[in-house]
Amino acid sequence: MESNFFSTDDPLVQQAAQVVFDVVDEKEEPDTGAQRIDDMIRPYFLTPKEERKTPEPLTPFWVEVVSTAGAMRYDSKGQDRLIQLMCNLSRLPPLKVADHGAWIEYLWTSFPELGMVVYDVTPALAEVDPDPTAKCCGRLHVPQDDRCPRKLASEPKDDEWIAGDLNFNSFMARVLGNQLRPWKQFGIWQLRSALEYPHVNPRLVDHHLAIVREWIFHAGCELYRQRYEGVLDPDEAQRTKPGPLYRGRADIPRERWIFWKERIPELAKFASDDFQEIAAALVDRMNKIEEDLQDIPLSKKTNLCY
């Protein structure tokens, strides 16, 4: 994935991003790549603020990583190697830096800067509730007839956008599944968008089921482990509220998990033959997750995003 185009003109960030490219292209091993990136970026935070000559590098670095993830096929070795790189970064010694009288952990504890970058590019997936018989989708909005609520939907998404969306979701799901970021909220948003709204356009149904596949296969265990049956504060309830087809509680109580599992084969009725088989495999996977984790206590309430 060598590239002459970067989102930043900071040479330090460009050098670190090139290591990411080398790792996903199998030119560098994830462990040595992580150490090289750390060797590049750590000295910046060891330098007194008044002596730093360039802006903070972590946020633009994660912008490059997110862009890289969106450009790689969801099923590529590069996606796996990118996550291996992040896992190796997470194992490096953290660096604590004094900031306004408090000690702030940088490098590479829970990747808060990555969380902010992803949050900026992943809004709360505002949906419209189209006529269930209209062959369109509120979020992806590929209109097919006059019943599609064009004024409420975003601009139509082309094949390139749809492919990038799937790649990016695969990356996010892998990050959660490897417990690198506590962003269960993103998984809830994506599963809500796919399974709690009426979709009948086969092209878009396939895409929604592909999104579900990535979250269930890469992060299903973590989502189920983090299911929460307690009382939510108003903000948490609002951010994870149900879509129109699900009438239960917010967050991931067991009833919502069961609804998703039952909804998948219903949605698959409008899918291609390949995705009807994938839908059956998804239900099997969800049943297996329940069986494997049935004796594990519910987690305490977790941070949904930050």
C-alpha positions as YAML, in Angstrom:
chain: A
units: angstrom
residues:
- id: 1
  name: MET
  ca: [0.00, 0.00, 0.00]
- id: 2
  name: GLU
  ca: [2.79, 2.39, -0.77]
- id: 3
  name: SER
  ca: [1.38, 5.84, -1.31]
- id: 4
  name: ASN
  ca: [2.67, 9.27, -2.26]
- id: 5
  name: PHE
  ca: [-0.47, 10.85, -0.87]
- id: 6
  name: PHE
  ca: [-0.89, 11.61, 2.82]
- id: 7
  name: SER
  ca: [-3.55, 13.54, 4.69]
- id: 8
  name: THR
  ca: [-0.78, 15.41, 6.49]
- id: 9
  name: ASP
  ca: [2.41, 17.16, 5.46]
- id: 10
  name: ASP
  ca: [4.11, 16.28, 8.77]
- id: 11
  name: PRO
  ca: [7.20, 14.20, 7.83]
- id: 12
  name: LEU
  ca: [7.11, 12.38, 11.17]
- id: 13
  name: VAL
  ca: [3.55, 11.21, 10.61]
- id: 14
  name: GLN
  ca: [4.31, 10.28, 7.02]
- id: 15
  name: GLN
  ca: [7.25, 8.12, 8.15]
- id: 16
  name: ALA
  ca: [5.12, 6.38, 10.77]
- id: 17
  name: ALA
  ca: [2.31, 5.84, 8.26]
- id: 18
  name: GLN
  ca: [4.78, 4.32, 5.81]
- id: 19
  name: VAL
  ca: [5.62, 1.71, 8.44]
- id: 20
  name: VAL
  ca: [1.90, 0.88, 8.61]
- id: 21
  name: PHE
  ca: [1.88, 0.41, 4.83]
- id: 22
  name: ASP
  ca: [4.95, -1.83, 5.07]
- id: 23
  name: VAL
  ca: [3.31, -3.99, 7.73]
- id: 24
  name: VAL
  ca: [0.08, -4.53, 5.80]
- id: 25
  name: ASP
  ca: [2.11, -5.23, 2.65]
- id: 26
  name: GLU
  ca: [4.12, -7.90, 4.54]
- id: 27
  name: LYS
  ca: [7.36, -5.97, 4.12]
- id: 28
  name: GLU
  ca: [7.63, -5.51, 7.89]
- id: 29
  name: GLU
  ca: [6.54, -7.72, 10.77]
- id: 30
  name: PRO
  ca: [3.91, -6.27, 13.12]
- id: 31
  name: ASP
  ca: [6.16, -6.46, 16.20]
- id: 32
  name: THR
  ca: [9.14, -4.71, 14.63]
- id: 33
  name: GLY
  ca: [6.79, -2.24, 12.90]
- id: 34
  name: ALA
  ca: [5.23, -1.32, 16.24]
- id: 35
  name: GLN
  ca: [8.64, -0.70, 17.76]
- id: 36
  name: ARG
  ca: [9.70, 1.46, 14.82]
- id: 37
  name: ILE
  ca: [6.54, 3.58, 15.09]
- id: 38
  name: ASP
  ca: [7.08, 3.98, 18.82]
- id: 39
  name: ASP
  ca: [10.71, 4.96, 18.27]
- id: 40
  name: MET
  ca: [9.54, 7.67, 15.88]
- id: 41
  name: ILE
  ca: [6.69, 9.13, 17.92]
- id: 42
  name: ARG
  ca: [7.75, 8.67, 21.56]
- id: 43
  name: PRO
  ca: [10.56, 11.28, 21.42]
- id: 44
  name: TYR
  ca: [7.96, 13.94, 20.54]
- id: 45
  name: PHE
  ca: [6.22, 13.46, 23.88]
- id: 46
  name: LEU
  ca: [9.53, 13.37, 25.75]
- id: 47
  name: THR
  ca: [10.33, 16.81, 24.38]
- id: 48
  name: PRO
  ca: [9.16, 19.80, 26.50]
- id: 49
  name: LYS
  ca: [6.11, 21.43, 24.95]
- id: 50
  name: GLU
  ca: [7.84, 24.73, 24.39]
- id: 51
  name: GLU
  ca: [10.52, 22.99, 22.32]
- id: 52
  name: ARG
  ca: [8.20, 21.02, 20.04]
- id: 53
  name: LYS
  ca: [8.40, 22.30, 16.47]
- id: 54
  name: THR
  ca: [5.49, 20.37, 14.95]
- id: 55
  name: PRO
  ca: [1.85, 19.71, 15.96]
- id: 56
  name: GLU
  ca: [0.88, 16.65, 18.01]
- id: 57
  name: PRO
  ca: [1.38, 13.59, 15.75]
- id: 58
  name: LEU
  ca: [-1.02, 10.98, 17.15]
- id: 59
  name: THR
  ca: [-4.28, 12.31, 15.72]
- id: 60
  name: PRO
  ca: [-2.98, 12.66, 12.13]
- id: 61
  name: PHE
  ca: [-1.26, 9.29, 12.49]
- id: 62
  name: TRP
  ca: [-4.59, 7.63, 13.32]
- id: 63
  name: VAL
  ca: [-6.23, 9.47, 10.43]
- id: 64
  name: GLU
  ca: [-3.73, 7.71, 8.17]
- id: 65
  name: VAL
  ca: [-4.45, 4.35, 9.84]
- id: 66
  name: VAL
  ca: [-8.22, 4.76, 9.45]
- id: 67
  name: SER
  ca: [-7.76, 5.72, 5.80]
- id: 68
  name: THR
  ca: [-5.59, 2.64, 5.29]
- id: 69
  name: ALA
  ca: [-8.20, 0.38, 6.91]
- id: 70
  name: GLY
  ca: [-10.95, 1.73, 4.67]
- id: 71
  name: ALA
  ca: [-8.85, 1.07, 1.57]
- id: 72
  name: MET
  ca: [-8.15, -2.62, 2.38]
- id: 73
  name: ARG
  ca: [-10.62, -5.36, 1.57]
- id: 74
  name: TYR
  ca: [-12.46, -6.62, 4.61]
- id: 75
  name: ASP
  ca: [-11.12, -10.15, 4.07]
- id: 76
  name: SER
  ca: [-7.52, -9.25, 3.25]
- id: 77
  name: LYS
  ca: [-4.43, -10.30, 5.17]
- id: 78
  name: GLY
  ca: [-3.71, -6.61, 5.52]
- id: 79
  name: GLN
  ca: [-6.67, -6.16, 7.88]
- id: 80
  name: ASP
  ca: [-5.32, -8.92, 10.12]
- id: 81
  name: ARG
  ca: [-1.80, -7.51, 10.02]
- id: 82
  name: LEU
  ca: [-3.01, -4.01, 10.86]
- id: 83
  name: ILE
  ca: [-4.71, -5.36, 13.99]
- id: 84
  name: GLN
  ca: [-1.59, -7.35, 14.88]
- id: 85
  name: LEU
  ca: [0.39, -4.12, 14.60]
- id: 86
  name: MET
  ca: [-2.03, -2.37, 16.96]
- id: 87
  name: CYS
  ca: [-1.92, -5.26, 19.42]
- id: 88
  name: ASN
  ca: [1.88, -4.96, 19.48]
- id: 89
  name: LEU
  ca: [1.65, -1.21, 20.00]
- id: 90
  name: SER
  ca: [-0.73, -1.77, 22.92]
- id: 91
  name: ARG
  ca: [1.85, -3.97, 24.65]
- id: 92
  name: LEU
  ca: [4.59, -1.35, 24.60]
- id: 93
  name: PRO
  ca: [5.32, 0.49, 27.87]
- id: 94
  name: PRO
  ca: [2.92, 3.42, 28.30]
- id: 95
  name: LEU
  ca: [4.27, 6.91, 28.58]
- id: 96
  name: LYS
  ca: [2.87, 9.24, 31.22]
- id: 97
  name: VAL
  ca: [3.19, 12.96, 30.51]
- id: 98
  name: ALA
  ca: [2.37, 15.83, 32.86]
- id: 99
  name: ASP
  ca: [-0.39, 18.03, 31.43]
- id: 100
  name: HIS
  ca: [-1.73, 20.99, 33.45]
- id: 101
  name: GLY
  ca: [-0.80, 19.34, 36.71]
- id: 102
  name: ALA
  ca: [-2.23, 15.92, 35.83]
- id: 103
  name: TRP
  ca: [-0.50, 12.85, 34.46]
- id: 104
  name: ILE
  ca: [-1.85, 11.83, 31.07]
- id: 105
  name: GLU
  ca: [-1.11, 8.44, 29.55]
- id: 106
  name: TYR
  ca: [0.07, 8.43, 25.96]
- id: 107
  name: LEU
  ca: [1.47, 5.68, 23.85]
- id: 108
  name: TRP
  ca: [-0.36, 3.38, 23.57]
- id: 109
  name: THR
  ca: [-3.01, 2.85, 26.23]
- id: 110
  name: SER
  ca: [-6.48, 2.22, 24.73]
- id: 111
  name: PHE
  ca: [-5.79, 4.54, 21.76]
- id: 112
  name: PRO
  ca: [-8.00, 7.49, 22.81]
- id: 113
  name: GLU
  ca: [-6.91, 9.57, 19.80]
- id: 114
  name: LEU
  ca: [-8.07, 6.77, 17.50]
- id: 115
  name: GLY
  ca: [-11.41, 6.83, 19.29]
- id: 116
  name: MET
  ca: [-11.80, 10.54, 18.60]
- id: 117
  name: VAL
  ca: [-10.83, 10.16, 14.94]
- id: 118
  name: VAL
  ca: [-13.32, 7.33, 14.39]
- id: 119
  name: TYR
  ca: [-16.04, 9.19, 16.30]
- id: 120
  name: ASP
  ca: [-15.55, 12.20, 14.02]
- id: 121
  name: VAL
  ca: [-16.03, 10.11, 10.87]
- id: 122
  name: THR
  ca: [-18.78, 7.88, 12.30]
- id: 123
  name: PRO
  ca: [-21.75, 10.00, 13.42]
- id: 124
  name: ALA
  ca: [-24.68, 8.36, 15.14]
- id: 125
  name: LEU
  ca: [-25.94, 7.00, 11.82]
- id: 126
  name: ALA
  ca: [-29.06, 9.07, 11.56]
- id: 127
  name: GLU
  ca: [-31.68, 6.93, 9.86]
- id: 128
  name: VAL
  ca: [-34.90, 7.60, 8.08]
- id: 129
  name: ASP
  ca: [-37.81, 5.21, 8.28]
- id: 130
  name: PRO
  ca: [-38.81, 4.71, 4.63]
- id: 131
  name: ASP
  ca: [-41.91, 3.03, 3.34]
- id: 132
  name: PRO
  ca: [-41.11, -0.67, 4.02]
- id: 133
  name: THR
  ca: [-42.10, -1.52, 0.47]
- id: 134
  name: ALA
  ca: [-39.86, 1.16, -1.08]
- id: 135
  name: LYS
  ca: [-36.71, -0.30, -2.56]
- id: 136
  name: CYS
  ca: [-34.36, 2.11, -0.84]
- id: 137
  name: CYS
  ca: [-32.38, 2.51, 2.33]
- id: 138
  name: GLY
  ca: [-32.29, 5.55, 4.58]
- id: 139
  name: ARG
  ca: [-28.56, 5.59, 5.28]
- id: 140
  name: LEU
  ca: [-27.06, 4.26, 2.06]
- id: 141
  name: HIS
  ca: [-29.88, 5.80, 0.04]
- id: 142
  name: VAL
  ca: [-29.83, 4.17, -3.36]
- id: 143
  name: PRO
  ca: [-33.30, 5.30, -4.48]
- id: 144
  name: GLN
  ca: [-35.36, 3.02, -6.69]
- id: 145
  name: ASP
  ca: [-38.80, 4.60, -6.71]
- id: 146
  name: ASP
  ca: [-40.75, 7.70, -5.71]
- id: 147
  name: ARG
  ca: [-41.56, 6.39, -2.24]
- id: 148
  name: CYS
  ca: [-37.96, 6.88, -1.17]
- id: 149
  name: PRO
  ca: [-37.81, 9.91, 1.20]
- id: 150
  name: ARG
  ca: [-35.12, 11.76, -0.71]
- id: 151
  name: LYS
  ca: [-35.42, 14.96, 1.32]
- id: 152
  name: LEU
  ca: [-34.56, 13.09, 4.51]
- id: 153
  name: ALA
  ca: [-31.83, 10.85, 3.18]
- id: 154
  name: SER
  ca: [-28.22, 11.59, 2.46]
- id: 155
  name: GLU
  ca: [-26.74, 11.70, -1.00]
- id: 156
  name: PRO
  ca: [-26.72, 8.37, -2.84]
- id: 157
  name: LYS
  ca: [-23.69, 6.19, -2.09]
- id: 158
  name: ASP
  ca: [-21.76, 4.61, -4.92]
- id: 159
  name: ASP
  ca: [-20.06, 1.22, -5.05]
- id: 160
  name: GLU
  ca: [-16.74, 2.67, -3.92]
- id: 161
  name: TRP
  ca: [-18.31, 4.19, -0.81]
- id: 162
  name: ILE
  ca: [-20.15, 0.95, 0.00]
- id: 163
  name: ALA
  ca: [-16.95, -1.10, -0.33]
- id: 164
  name: GLY
  ca: [-15.04, 1.32, 1.90]
- id: 165
  name: ASP
  ca: [-17.83, 1.23, 4.46]
- id: 166
  name: LEU
  ca: [-17.57, -2.55, 4.71]
- id: 167
  name: ASN
  ca: [-13.76, -2.42, 5.00]
- id: 168
  name: PHE
  ca: [-13.95, 0.22, 7.72]
- id: 169
  name: ASN
  ca: [-16.55, -1.75, 9.67]
- id: 170
  name: SER
  ca: [-14.37, -4.84, 9.50]
- id: 171
  name: PHE
  ca: [-11.52, -2.82, 11.02]
- id: 172
  name: MET
  ca: [-13.72, -1.38, 13.79]
- id: 173
  name: ALA
  ca: [-15.11, -4.81, 14.64]
- id: 174
  name: ARG
  ca: [-11.61, -6.30, 14.86]
- id: 175
  name: VAL
  ca: [-10.49, -3.49, 17.13]
- id: 176
  name: LEU
  ca: [-13.39, -4.16, 19.52]
- id: 177
  name: GLY
  ca: [-12.99, -7.92, 19.27]
- id: 178
  name: ASN
  ca: [-9.35, -7.61, 20.32]
- id: 179
  name: GLN
  ca: [-10.33, -5.29, 23.20]
- id: 180
  name: LEU
  ca: [-8.18, -2.48, 21.83]
- id: 181
  name: ARG
  ca: [-10.94, 0.12, 22.16]
- id: 182
  name: PRO
  ca: [-14.08, 0.11, 24.37]
- id: 183
  name: TRP
  ca: [-16.41, 1.20, 21.60]
- id: 184
  name: LYS
  ca: [-19.34, -1.15, 21.88]
- id: 185
  name: GLN
  ca: [-21.48, 1.81, 20.85]
- id: 186
  name: PHE
  ca: [-20.21, 1.66, 17.26]
- id: 187
  name: GLY
  ca: [-21.23, -2.00, 17.03]
- id: 188
  name: ILE
  ca: [-24.70, -1.19, 18.35]
- id: 189
  name: TRP
  ca: [-25.11, 1.59, 15.79]
- id: 190
  name: GLN
  ca: [-24.15, -0.65, 12.89]
- id: 191
  name: LEU
  ca: [-26.30, -3.59, 13.97]
- id: 192
  name: ARG
  ca: [-29.20, -1.25, 14.62]
- id: 193
  name: SER
  ca: [-28.83, 0.26, 11.16]
- id: 194
  name: ALA
  ca: [-28.73, -3.17, 9.53]
- id: 195
  name: LEU
  ca: [-31.29, -5.10, 11.55]
- id: 196
  name: GLU
  ca: [-33.72, -2.63, 13.13]
- id: 197
  name: TYR
  ca: [-34.82, -0.81, 9.98]
- id: 198
  name: PRO
  ca: [-36.89, -2.15, 7.06]
- id: 199
  name: HIS
  ca: [-34.71, -2.93, 4.05]
- id: 200
  name: VAL
  ca: [-35.87, -4.70, 0.91]
- id: 201
  name: ASN
  ca: [-33.42, -3.61, -1.81]
- id: 202
  name: PRO
  ca: [-31.37, -6.80, -2.43]
- id: 203
  name: ARG
  ca: [-28.17, -4.88, -3.13]
- id: 204
  name: LEU
  ca: [-28.39, -3.03, 0.15]
- id: 205
  name: VAL
  ca: [-29.62, -6.03, 2.11]
- id: 206
  name: ASP
  ca: [-26.46, -7.85, 1.04]
- id: 207
  name: HIS
  ca: [-24.39, -4.93, 2.28]
- id: 208
  name: HIS
  ca: [-26.17, -4.78, 5.63]
- id: 209
  name: LEU
  ca: [-25.72, -8.51, 6.13]
- id: 210
  name: ALA
  ca: [-22.04, -8.14, 5.25]
- id: 211
  name: ILE
  ca: [-21.73, -5.46, 7.95]
- id: 212
  name: VAL
  ca: [-23.45, -7.78, 10.45]
- id: 213
  name: ARG
  ca: [-21.10, -10.58, 9.43]
- id: 214
  name: GLU
  ca: [-18.03, -8.50, 10.23]
- id: 215
  name: TRP
  ca: [-19.31, -7.41, 13.64]
- id: 216
  name: ILE
  ca: [-20.57, -10.85, 14.70]
- id: 217
  name: PHE
  ca: [-17.59, -12.87, 13.49]
- id: 218
  name: HIS
  ca: [-14.92, -10.43, 14.67]
- id: 219
  name: ALA
  ca: [-16.56, -8.85, 17.73]
- id: 220
  name: GLY
  ca: [-19.62, -10.96, 18.56]
- id: 221
  name: CYS
  ca: [-18.05, -12.50, 21.66]
- id: 222
  name: GLU
  ca: [-17.09, -9.09, 23.01]
- id: 223
  name: LEU
  ca: [-20.50, -7.58, 22.24]
- id: 224
  name: TYR
  ca: [-22.26, -10.46, 23.99]
- id: 225
  name: ARG
  ca: [-19.85, -10.31, 26.92]
- id: 226
  name: GLN
  ca: [-20.61, -6.62, 27.33]
- id: 227
  name: ARG
  ca: [-24.40, -7.01, 27.22]
- id: 228
  name: TYR
  ca: [-25.97, -4.90, 29.91]
- id: 229
  name: GLU
  ca: [-29.28, -5.48, 31.69]
- id: 230
  name: GLY
  ca: [-29.18, -2.58, 34.17]
- id: 231
  name: VAL
  ca: [-30.57, 0.94, 34.17]
- id: 232
  name: LEU
  ca: [-29.05, 3.35, 31.65]
- id: 233
  name: ASP
  ca: [-28.67, 7.06, 32.15]
- id: 234
  name: PRO
  ca: [-30.59, 9.22, 29.62]
- id: 235
  name: ASP
  ca: [-27.55, 9.90, 27.45]
- id: 236
  name: GLU
  ca: [-26.63, 6.22, 27.17]
- id: 237
  name: ALA
  ca: [-30.23, 5.30, 26.42]
- id: 238
  name: GLN
  ca: [-30.45, 7.96, 23.71]
- id: 239
  name: ARG
  ca: [-27.18, 6.99, 22.02]
- id: 240
  name: THR
  ca: [-28.12, 3.31, 21.80]
- id: 241
  name: LYS
  ca: [-31.86, 3.68, 21.33]
- id: 242
  name: PRO
  ca: [-33.76, 1.08, 19.27]
- id: 243
  name: GLY
  ca: [-34.64, 1.34, 15.61]
- id: 244
  name: PRO
  ca: [-38.31, 1.14, 14.57]
- id: 245
  name: LEU
  ca: [-38.48, -2.66, 14.29]
- id: 246
  name: TYR
  ca: [-37.10, -3.39, 17.77]
- id: 247
  name: ARG
  ca: [-39.33, -2.48, 20.70]
- id: 248
  name: GLY
  ca: [-37.05, -3.42, 23.58]
- id: 249
  name: ARG
  ca: [-34.44, -1.73, 25.72]
- id: 250
  name: ALA
  ca: [-31.33, 0.15, 24.61]
- id: 251
  name: ASP
  ca: [-27.70, -0.97, 24.93]
- id: 252
  name: ILE
  ca: [-27.36, -4.76, 24.46]
- id: 253
  name: PRO
  ca: [-29.72, -6.56, 26.81]
- id: 254
  name: ARG
  ca: [-30.24, -10.21, 25.97]
- id: 255
  name: GLU
  ca: [-33.61, -9.41, 24.37]
- id: 256
  name: ARG
  ca: [-31.90, -7.22, 21.75]
- id: 257
  name: TRP
  ca: [-29.35, -9.93, 20.98]
- id: 258
  name: ILE
  ca: [-32.20, -12.40, 20.46]
- id: 259
  name: PHE
  ca: [-34.03, -9.88, 18.24]
- id: 260
  name: TRP
  ca: [-30.93, -9.48, 16.07]
- id: 261
  name: LYS
  ca: [-30.57, -13.24, 15.81]
- id: 262
  name: GLU
  ca: [-34.21, -13.64, 14.75]
- id: 263
  name: ARG
  ca: [-34.10, -10.66, 12.40]
- id: 264
  name: ILE
  ca: [-31.12, -11.93, 10.37]
- id: 265
  name: PRO
  ca: [-33.03, -14.74, 8.55]
- id: 266
  name: GLU
  ca: [-35.97, -12.37, 7.99]
- id: 267
  name: LEU
  ca: [-33.68, -9.86, 6.31]
- id: 268
  name: ALA
  ca: [-32.01, -12.65, 4.33]
- id: 269
  name: LYS
  ca: [-35.28, -13.31, 2.50]
- id: 270
  name: PHE
  ca: [-34.46, -10.21, 0.42]
- id: 271
  name: ALA
  ca: [-30.77, -11.11, -0.01]
- id: 272
  name: SER
  ca: [-28.85, -12.92, -2.71]
- id: 273
  name: ASP
  ca: [-28.35, -16.67, -2.48]
- id: 274
  name: ASP
  ca: [-24.82, -16.26, -1.11]
- id: 275
  name: PHE
  ca: [-25.98, -14.05, 1.72]
- id: 276
  name: GLN
  ca: [-28.82, -16.37, 2.62]
- id: 277
  name: GLU
  ca: [-26.12, -18.94, 3.42]
- id: 278
  name: ILE
  ca: [-24.12, -16.31, 5.30]
- id: 279
  name: ALA
  ca: [-27.22, -15.45, 7.34]
- id: 280
  name: ALA
  ca: [-27.55, -19.06, 8.47]
- id: 281
  name: ALA
  ca: [-23.88, -19.09, 9.46]
- id: 282
  name: LEU
  ca: [-24.38, -15.87, 11.44]
- id: 283
  name: VAL
  ca: [-27.22, -17.36, 13.47]
- id: 284
  name: ASP
  ca: [-25.11, -20.45, 14.14]
- id: 285
  name: ARG
  ca: [-22.26, -18.22, 15.29]
- id: 286
  name: MET
  ca: [-24.51, -16.24, 17.63]
- id: 287
  name: ASN
  ca: [-25.87, -19.47, 19.13]
- id: 288
  name: LYS
  ca: [-22.31, -20.69, 19.66]
- id: 289
  name: ILE
  ca: [-21.36, -17.42, 21.36]
- id: 290
  name: GLU
  ca: [-24.29, -17.78, 23.75]
- id: 291
  name: GLU
  ca: [-23.30, -21.37, 24.51]
- id: 292
  name: ASP
  ca: [-19.63, -20.51, 25.07]
- id: 293
  name: LEU
  ca: [-20.31, -17.49, 27.28]
- id: 294
  name: GLN
  ca: [-23.36, -18.70, 29.21]
- id: 295
  name: ASP
  ca: [-21.39, -19.13, 32.44]
- id: 296
  name: ILE
  ca: [-19.50, -15.84, 32.20]
- id: 297
  name: PRO
  ca: [-21.01, -13.14, 34.44]
- id: 298
  name: LEU
  ca: [-22.36, -10.01, 32.83]
- id: 299
  name: SER
  ca: [-19.75, -7.28, 32.64]
- id: 300
  name: LYS
  ca: [-20.16, -4.12, 34.64]
- id: 301
  name: LYS
  ca: [-21.41, -1.11, 32.72]
- id: 302
  name: THR
  ca: [-18.71, -0.23, 30.21]
- id: 303
  name: ASN
  ca: [-17.72, 2.96, 28.48]
- id: 304
  name: LEU
  ca: [-19.63, 2.96, 25.22]
- id: 305
  name: CYS
  ca: [-17.22, 5.04, 23.23]
- id: 306
  name: TYR
  ca: [-14.53, 6.95, 25.08]
...
